[in-house]
Structures are given as structure tokens and as C-alpha cells.
Amino acid sequence: MTESTLSELLSQQLVRLDQLLALLERETEALVQRDVDQIEALLKEKLGLLDSIGQADLQLSRHPHIQQASEDPTCAATLAQARERLAKCQSRNQHNQEQAELVGASLTRLQQLLQRTRHASAMTYTGEGQTHVGQRLGKRIQV
């Protein structure tokens, strides 16, 4: 097996980062649409892509000419693009995390509302202030 050039490795990493950015944009759409199946599929795909990016980073860090990357104009430009894409990916991922938290909070409120309407007489509160429908409410009372 021939050793890949540093420029090729950087270009391949840039392609992976572009794929990750596109995947994160699809994840945003799935979160907005609350498509649970799509979110789950994208999560699995994202984990695989992140693993691939991590392995490529390791390979790049072990490349014998990595120290000269900043001296070669082509490698330096590709490296700058990769850092820019990585920053965009991190920003988009943070945005998606915030969206997921909002969706989760919305679903929790909906679940609590449904519980209150279904079991209004059996509803209590937990120590954290969350609603809880007691299944055994009054079972231990003896007359």
C-alpha cells in the first residue's frame, strides 16, 4: 500500500467535513419536522461519519510531513478550509442540540397535559415538581 500524500488526506478530510455539514442540515430539518425515525437514522449515520473523521485525524497527525503543511500553500489552504468547515459543523451541531432540547421539552409538556386530562384525580407531583400519575393512589389506606 502506498502512503497517501498529505494533500490527498487533507482533501479527503474536507470531503468528510462537507458530508457532516450536509448531514447536520438534514438533521435540523428532521428535528423541525419531529421525524423521529429520520432523526434516529441520521444519528447512526452521524456517529459513523464522526468515527471516520476521527480516524482520518489520527492518520493525519501521524503523517511524516504534517509539520510542513503550513509551508505548502495548497495544504495550508485546504487545512484552513477544513478548520472553517469544522467550526460550521460544531455550530450547526450546537444548534441541533438546542433544537432537540426544545422538542424534548415540548413533548414533556404535551405528555404532562395528556396525563392531567386523563387521570386528573390521580395526578401528583414528584420532588422535582414534575407531574406524576399515581397508579396506586390510596391503595395503602385502611379504614
N, C-alpha and C positions, 0 to 999 in steps of 0.2 A: 504494500500500500504506500502510495506516495504521500508525502506530507503536503497538506494544503497550504497555499500561500496565505499570509496574513490578510491580504486584501480580500481574498475569496471568503475567508472565515468571517471577516467583518461584514461583507456584503450579505452573506447568508444570515448573520445575526440581525441585520437590518430588515431583511425579509420577514424573519420570525417576529420581530417587534411590530412590523406593519400588520401581520396576521393577528397579533394580540390586540392591537388597537381596533381593528375591524371587529374582532370578536367581542370586545368590550362595548362597542357601539351597538352590536346586536343584543348584548345583554341588557343594555339600557332600554332598548325597545321592549324586550321581553318583560322587564320589570314594570314599565309603564302599562303594558297590556295585562300584567299579572298572569302571564302564561307560565304556570309552574313547571310543566313538562319541558318547555323550551329553556327555562332557567336552569333546570337540572342538567339537561343535555349540554348546555353551554358551560356550566361549571365543570363538568367532566372534561370537556374539550380544553377549557382554560387550564386546568391542572396539568394536563398532558403537555400543553404548549409551554407552560411555565417550567416544567421539568426539562423540556428540550432546550429552552433558553438558558437555564441554569447549567446544563451540561456543556453547552456551547461556550458559556462564560468561562467555565473551568478549562476547557480546551484552549480558549484564547489566552487565559492567564498563564498557561504552560508553554505557549508558543515561544520558540527561542528568539524571535525577533520582535517581541511585543514592546520592548523598550524603545525601539526605533520607530514605532507607529506615529509618534508626533512629528518626526522629522520628514516622513514621506507625505507629500501634500495629498495624495489620493487617500491614503489610510487615515490621515488626520481629518479630512473632510467626512469620510464615512463614519469615523468614530464620533464626530460632532453630531452628525445626523442621528446616529444610534442613541446618543445621550438625550437628544431632543425628543425622539420617539419614546424613550423610556420615561421621560418626565411627563409626556402626554398620557402614556399608559397609566402611570401612577395617579395622575389627576383624575382620569376617567374612572379608574377603579375606586378611588375615594368617593367620587360622585355616586357610583353604583352602590357602594356600601351605604351611603346616606339614603338613597332611594329604597334599598332593601329594608332598612330600619323603619322608614316611613310606612312602607307596605305592611311590615310586621305589626307596627303599632295600630295601623288601620284595621287589620284583621283581628287583632286582640280586642279592639273596641267593638267591632261587629260581633265577635263571639260573646262578649260580655252583654251586649244588648240583647242578643238572642236568648241567652241564659236568663236574663231578668224577665223577659216576656214569657218564657216557657215555664219557669219554675219560680215565679215571683214569691211564693210563700216559703220556699226552702232556701232562698239566697242568703248567704252570709258573706263576711269579708275575712280575708287572710290577714296575717300580721303585717304584710306589705301593703295592705289597702286594696288588693285585687279582689274582684268578686269571686265567689266560690258557691257552687250549688251543693249543699249538704245532702248527701244521699241517705244518711242515717239520722237525720234531724229528728230528735225526740225519741229515738229508739231506746235510750238508756233511762228514760223517766219511768219511775214506778209509782203507782198510786196506792 
